[in-house]
Amino acid sequence: MRFVQNSNLPEGPVRLCAVGERYGMLIAALEARGIACLRVPEYPGLPAPVACHADLQLCHLGGARIAVAAGRGRDGLLEALRKRGFSVEAAGPLAPDYPGDVPLNCAVVGKVCIGGKDKIDKIITNYCGEAGITLVPVNQGYAKCSVCAVDERSIITQDPSIAQAARRHGLNVLKIQTGRILLPGYDTGFIGGCSGLLGRKLLAFTGSLSAHPDGERIKEFLHSRGVEPLELTDGPLYDVGSILPLLEEDVRRRP
């Protein structure tokens, strides 16, 4: 195995992903496919429905580098990451209310990083400068929640400001309707929060795309880019704070 080299964009079959610890059915579905799960615990002070959302607490910068929100009760998560060889960079603590909960909720897709304007943690802005990644500031602070990465040039989002900004930076964008993604305690969840790539051409969803009014459009968009959808459960789509790919099979070593 090797680290996923480009954040959110595995090249080979994913063998480790980060997902919130409370989503047992989803974890079981991933493990049944041979994918180990780094179970992200609840973050003290965050609202209960999103307290264990991985995309609020972690931002994989690519390779071994990962930013993790500081705070109480982080020791187990930090140890689990370090045991797997990750170089953990401590970001500032999260606050319960917006925008204090979104500094790590950025979507790195290829050579762009989409994040809330003036809300991105300095670890991420510094990394982007070093790696030659263009920062794309948007009004939507929950940027990773709102972005489903399809490939290095393509995303799906329900957010109009993200869609507009991404197109300006040369990305192919499927803009879908808001709603029909479950997130208890909130009006709706987000498309990025209910998905994650499990291979270069395999995009997983937490539930059935047929439950979404744009399900067929999503499938058509994926197929136009040679990507297959994988529905991990038969129920409706539900926002778990993203499925974050971290380790993959090293396809370069295959005969």
Residue pairs with C-beta under 8 A, 6 or more apart in sequence:
1 15
1 16
1 247
1 248
1 249
1 250
2 247
2 248
2 249
2 250
3 62
3 63
3 64
3 85
3 86
3 246
3 247
3 248
4 10
4 11
4 14
4 60
4 62
4 63
4 245
4 246
4 247
4 248
5 11
5 62
5 63
6 62
6 108
6 110
6 152
7 59
7 60
7 61
7 62
7 108
7 109
8 60
8 107
8 108
8 109
8 149
8 196
8 197
8 244
8 245
9 109
9 110
9 149
9 151
9 152
9 197
9 200
10 197
10 198
10 199
10 200
10 245
10 248
11 200
11 248
11 251
12 199
12 200
12 248
12 249
12 250
12 251
13 198
13 199
13 202
13 248
13 249
13 251
14 35
14 197
14 198
14 199
14 245
14 246
14 247
14 248
15 34
15 35
15 36
15 247
15 248
15 249
16 35
16 36
16 37
16 38
16 84
16 245
16 246
16 247
17 30
17 35
17 36
17 37
17 38
17 196
17 198
17 243
17 244
17 245
17 246
18 37
18 38
18 40
18 54
18 58
18 60
18 243
18 244
18 246
19 26
19 27
19 30
19 37
19 38
19 39
19 40
19 54
19 240
19 241
19 242
19 243
19 244
20 39
20 40
20 52
20 53
20 54
20 240
20 241
21 27
21 39
21 40
21 41
21 42
21 52
22 42
22 52
23 52
23 206
23 240
25 233
26 206
26 232
26 233
26 240
26 243
27 37
27 39
29 232
29 233
30 37
30 204
30 232
30 243
31 37
33 198
35 198
36 247
38 77
38 80
38 81
38 84
38 246
40 52
40 53
40 54
40 57
40 58
40 77
40 241
41 52
41 73
41 76
41 77
42 48
42 51
42 52
42 73
43 51
43 52
43 56
43 57
43 69
43 71
43 73
43 94
44 71
44 72
44 73
45 71
45 94
45 95
45 96
46 53
46 56
46 94
46 96
46 101
47 96
47 185
48 185
49 183
49 184
49 185
49 186
50 56
50 101
50 183
50 241
52 241
53 145
53 193
53 239
53 240
53 241
53 242
54 240
54 241
54 242
54 243
54 244
55 104
55 105
55 144
55 145
55 192
55 193
55 241
55 242
55 244
56 69
56 94
56 101
56 102
56 104
56 105
56 241
57 68
57 69
57 77
57 94
57 104
58 66
58 67
58 68
58 69
58 104
58 244
59 66
59 67
59 91
59 104
59 105
59 106
59 108
59 121
59 123
59 124
59 144
60 66
60 108
60 244
60 245
60 246
61 67
61 89
61 108
61 123
61 124
61 127
61 131
62 108
62 131
64 85
64 86
64 87
65 86
65 87
65 89
65 127
66 81
66 86
66 87
66 88
66 89
66 246
67 88
67 89
67 90
67 91
67 104
67 121
67 123
67 124
67 127
68 74
68 77
68 78
68 81
68 88
68 89
68 90
68 91
69 91
69 92
69 93
69 94
69 103
69 104
70 90
70 91
70 92
70 93
71 93
71 94
78 88
81 88
82 88
84 246
84 247
86 246
89 123
91 103
91 104
91 121
91 123
92 103
92 121
94 100
94 101
94 103
94 104
95 101
98 141
99 116
99 119
99 141
102 116
102 119
102 141
102 142
102 143
103 119
103 120
103 121
103 124
104 121
104 124
105 115
105 116
105 141
105 142
105 143
105 144
105 145
106 113
106 114
106 115
106 116
106 120
106 124
106 143
106 144
107 113
107 114
107 115
107 143
107 144
107 146
107 147
107 149
107 155
107 192
108 128
108 133
109 147
109 149
109 152
109 155
109 171
110 151
110 152
110 153
111 132
111 133
111 134
111 152
112 133
112 134
112 135
112 136
112 166
112 169
112 171
113 120
113 124
113 128
113 133
113 134
113 135
113 136
114 136
114 138
114 143
114 147
114 162
114 165
114 166
115 124
115 135
115 136
115 137
115 138
115 141
115 143
116 137
116 138
116 139
116 140
116 141
116 142
116 143
117 137
117 138
117 139
118 137
119 141
120 135
120 137
125 135
127 133
128 134
128 135
134 169
136 165
136 166
136 169
137 165
138 159
138 161
138 162
138 165
139 161
140 146
140 159
140 161
140 162
142 190
143 162
144 192
144 193
144 242
145 189
145 190
145 192
145 193
145 239
145 241
145 242
146 157
146 158
146 159
146 162
146 190
146 191
146 192
147 155
147 156
147 157
147 162
147 191
147 192
148 155
148 156
148 157
148 191
148 192
148 195
148 203
149 155
149 192
149 197
150 156
150 172
150 197
150 203
150 221
150 222
150 225
150 227
151 200
151 225
151 227
153 170
153 171
153 172
154 171
154 172
154 173
154 174
154 221
154 225
155 162
155 166
155 171
155 172
155 173
155 174
156 173
156 174
156 176
156 191
156 195
156 218
156 221
157 163
157 166
157 173
157 174
157 175
157 176
157 191
157 192
158 175
158 176
158 177
158 178
158 190
158 191
159 190
160 175
163 173
163 175
166 173
167 173
172 225
174 217
174 218
174 221
176 191
176 212
176 214
176 217
176 218
177 212
177 213
177 214
178 188
179 187
179 188
179 213
180 188
180 211
180 212
180 213
180 236
180 237
181 188
181 189
181 190
181 191
181 193
181 194
181 212
181 236
181 237
181 238
181 239
182 188
182 189
182 236
182 237
182 238
182 239
183 189
183 190
183 193
183 238
183 239
189 237
189 238
189 239
190 239
191 237
192 242
193 239
193 240
193 241
193 242
194 205
194 206
194 207
194 237
194 238
194 239
194 240
195 203
195 204
195 205
195 206
195 242
195 243
196 203
196 204
196 242
196 243
196 244
196 245
197 203
197 204
197 245
198 204
198 230
198 243
198 245
199 248
201 226
201 227
201 228
202 227
202 228
202 230
203 222
203 227
203 228
203 229
203 230
204 229
204 230
204 231
204 232
204 243
205 229
205 230
205 231
205 232
205 237
206 232
206 233
206 237
206 238
206 239
206 240
206 243
207 231
207 232
207 233
207 234
207 235
207 236
207 237
207 238
208 215
208 231
208 233
208 234
208 235
208 236
208 237
209 215
209 216
209 218
209 219
209 229
209 231
209 237
211 235
211 236
211 237
212 218
212 237
218 229
219 229
222 228
222 229
